[in-house]
């Protein structure tokens, strides 16, 4: 099982959005993923700046901001 997979909820631990929750929208390579979230801009992020959680939402690869925001409403 890959820790950083599409739909995995993560906490940003570095950068200007540190402390915010986001989700993996796309895996770019072994060091970078594309993240998005309600309070996080969609951008490429180093996996060293993320802390994965046990939570996962159901989205497809490359989901839109609207899809991500709606999926976030389903988690507690």
DRENVEX-664444 format. One record per residue (C-alpha): residue number from 1; x, y, z. Coordinates in steps of 0.5 Angstrom, whole numbers, plus 500, padded with zeros to 3 digits. Each point is the difference from the previous one (the first is absolute). Layout:
<recs>
{nr:NUM; X:X; Y:Y; Z:Z} $
...
</recs>
This chain:
<recs>
{nr:1; X:500; Y:500; Z:500} $
{nr:2; X:503; Y:507; Z:498} $
{nr:3; X:499; Y:505; Z:506} $
{nr:4; X:499; Y:506; Z:495} $
{nr:5; X:494; Y:498; Z:496} $
{nr:6; X:495; Y:504; Z:496} $
{nr:7; X:494; Y:502; Z:506} $
{nr:8; X:505; Y:499; Z:506} $
{nr:9; X:499; Y:505; Z:505} $
{nr:10; X:506; Y:504; Z:502} $
{nr:11; X:502; Y:505; Z:505} $
{nr:12; X:505; Y:505; Z:497} $
{nr:13; X:506; Y:501; Z:505} $
{nr:14; X:504; Y:505; Z:496} $
{nr:15; X:499; Y:506; Z:496} $
{nr:16; X:495; Y:506; Z:501} $
{nr:17; X:494; Y:495; Z:500} $
{nr:18; X:503; Y:496; Z:506} $
{nr:19; X:495; Y:497; Z:504} $
{nr:20; X:495; Y:500; Z:495} $
{nr:21; X:497; Y:493; Z:497} $
{nr:22; X:500; Y:499; Z:493} $
{nr:23; X:499; Y:493; Z:496} $
{nr:24; X:505; Y:497; Z:494} $
{nr:25; X:496; Y:502; Z:493} $
{nr:26; X:506; Y:497; Z:496} $
{nr:27; X:507; Y:496; Z:501} $
{nr:28; X:505; Y:503; Z:496} $
{nr:29; X:506; Y:496; Z:502} $
{nr:30; X:503; Y:497; Z:506} $
{nr:31; X:502; Y:507; Z:503} $
{nr:32; X:494; Y:504; Z:498} $
{nr:33; X:492; Y:500; Z:500} $
{nr:34; X:495; Y:505; Z:498} $
{nr:35; X:496; Y:502; Z:506} $
{nr:36; X:493; Y:504; Z:501} $
{nr:37; X:496; Y:502; Z:506} $
{nr:38; X:495; Y:505; Z:502} $
{nr:39; X:505; Y:504; Z:503} $
{nr:40; X:506; Y:498; Z:496} $
{nr:41; X:501; Y:502; Z:492} $
{nr:42; X:501; Y:495; Z:495} $
{nr:43; X:508; Y:499; Z:500} $
{nr:44; X:505; Y:495; Z:499} $
{nr:45; X:503; Y:498; Z:507} $
{nr:46; X:506; Y:497; Z:502} $
{nr:47; X:498; Y:493; Z:504} $
{nr:48; X:505; Y:503; Z:506} $
{nr:49; X:495; Y:505; Z:501} $
{nr:50; X:494; Y:496; Z:501} $
{nr:51; X:498; Y:495; Z:506} $
{nr:52; X:495; Y:495; Z:497} $
{nr:53; X:494; Y:498; Z:505} $
{nr:54; X:496; Y:494; Z:500} $
{nr:55; X:494; Y:503; Z:497} $
{nr:56; X:499; Y:500; Z:492} $
{nr:57; X:494; Y:503; Z:496} $
{nr:58; X:498; Y:497; Z:493} $
{nr:59; X:502; Y:504; Z:494} $
{nr:60; X:502; Y:499; Z:494} $
{nr:61; X:507; Y:502; Z:497} $
{nr:62; X:501; Y:507; Z:498} $
{nr:63; X:493; Y:502; Z:504} $
{nr:64; X:498; Y:507; Z:499} $
{nr:65; X:500; Y:505; Z:506} $
{nr:66; X:492; Y:499; Z:501} $
{nr:67; X:501; Y:493; Z:500} $
{nr:68; X:505; Y:500; Z:506} $
{nr:69; X:496; Y:505; Z:504} $
{nr:70; X:494; Y:496; Z:499} $
{nr:71; X:504; Y:494; Z:502} $
{nr:72; X:503; Y:503; Z:506} $
{nr:73; X:493; Y:502; Z:503} $
{nr:74; X:499; Y:492; Z:501} $
{nr:75; X:505; Y:499; Z:505} $
{nr:76; X:500; Y:502; Z:507} $
</recs>
